[in-house]
Amino acid sequence: MCRLVKKRFQRGESSFIIVVAEGAKPAEGSMQLRSGGVDEFGHERFTGVAQQLAVEVEKRIKKEVRVTVLGHVQRGGTPTAYDRVLATRFGSTPPTPPMPASTA
């Protein structure tokens, strides 16, 4: 992932977005996670995964990385018709599958 981000900057791009899925867990033993308890379905919750990933990405690409928690951004009032159509479009296009872990 970091290699792809670096290539973006080499091509002259000035930004990137990495999406971390809710419930994402790193490979066993690769990163210490903070536990957030257990949800109503008995699944273990982790907190700060995006922040921890941002710290690691920042170290590797040597660029500033900012984290936005979508739940915080979503609280913006009643959605308009445009918001609903855009959400439908986003929901109808599957995201690019995650890249396999690199050994770098």
C-alpha positions in Angstrom: 0.0 0.0 0.0 2.8 2.4 0.9 4.6 1.6 -2.3 1.4 2.7 -4.3 1.1 5.9 -2.3 4.7 6.7 -3.0 4.1 6.1 -6.7 1.2 8.6 -6.6 3.5 11.3 -5.3 6.2 10.4 -7.9 3.5 11.0 -10.6 2.8 14.4 -9.2 -0.3 13.6 -7.2 -0.6 15.6 -4.0 -3.0 13.5 -2.0 -4.3 10.0 -1.3 -7.1 8.2 0.6 -6.9 5.0 2.4 -10.1 3.5 3.7 -10.0 1.3 6.8 -13.0 -1.0 7.2 -14.9 -1.2 10.5 -13.6 -4.2 12.3 -10.3 -4.3 10.4 -7.5 -6.3 12.1 -3.9 -6.4 11.1 -2.0 -9.7 10.6 -1.5 -11.6 13.8 1.5 -10.1 15.8 2.1 -7.3 13.3 0.5 -4.5 15.4 -0.6 -4.1 19.0 -4.3 -3.1 19.0 -6.3 -1.4 21.7 -9.4 -3.4 22.7 -12.7 -1.6 22.7 -14.6 -4.4 24.4 -17.2 -6.6 22.8 -20.2 -5.5 20.7 -23.8 -6.8 21.1 -23.0 -9.7 18.8 -20.0 -10.9 20.8 -17.4 -9.5 18.3 -14.3 -8.0 19.7 -14.0 -4.2 19.0 -10.8 -2.5 18.3 -10.3 1.2 18.6 -7.9 3.5 16.8 -6.9 1.1 14.0 -7.0 3.9 11.4 -4.9 6.2 13.7 -2.4 3.4 14.2 -2.2 2.7 10.5 -1.8 6.4 9.8 1.3 6.5 12.1 2.8 3.6 10.3 2.1 5.0 6.8 3.5 8.4 7.8 6.7 6.7 8.9 7.1 4.8 5.7 6.2 7.5 3.2 7.7 10.4 5.1 4.6 12.6 4.4 1.9 14.0 6.7 -1.1 11.7 7.2 -4.4 12.8 8.6 -7.2 10.6 9.9 -10.9 11.3 9.6 -13.4 9.0 11.4 -16.4 8.8 9.0 -18.9 8.7 11.9 -17.8 12.1 13.0 -18.2 13.6 9.5 -21.6 12.0 8.9 -23.3 14.1 11.5 -24.1 16.9 9.2 -27.9 17.2 9.2 -30.7 15.9 7.0 -29.4 14.5 3.7 -30.5 16.2 0.5 -31.6 14.4 -2.7 -28.1 14.9 -4.1 -26.6 13.2 -1.0 -28.9 10.2 -1.4 -28.1 9.8 -5.1 -24.4 10.1 -4.4 -24.6 7.5 -1.6 -26.5 5.1 -3.9 -23.8 5.5 -6.6 -21.0 4.9 -4.0 -22.9 1.9 -2.7 -23.4 0.4 -6.2 -19.7 0.4 -7.1 -17.6 -2.1 -5.2 -14.3 -0.9 -3.8 -11.0 -2.1 -5.2 -10.1 -5.3 -3.3 -7.3 -4.8 -0.7 -3.7 -5.4 -1.9 -1.9 -8.4 -0.5 0.5 -7.6 2.3 4.0 -6.7 1.2 7.1 -8.1 2.8 8.9 -4.7 2.8 
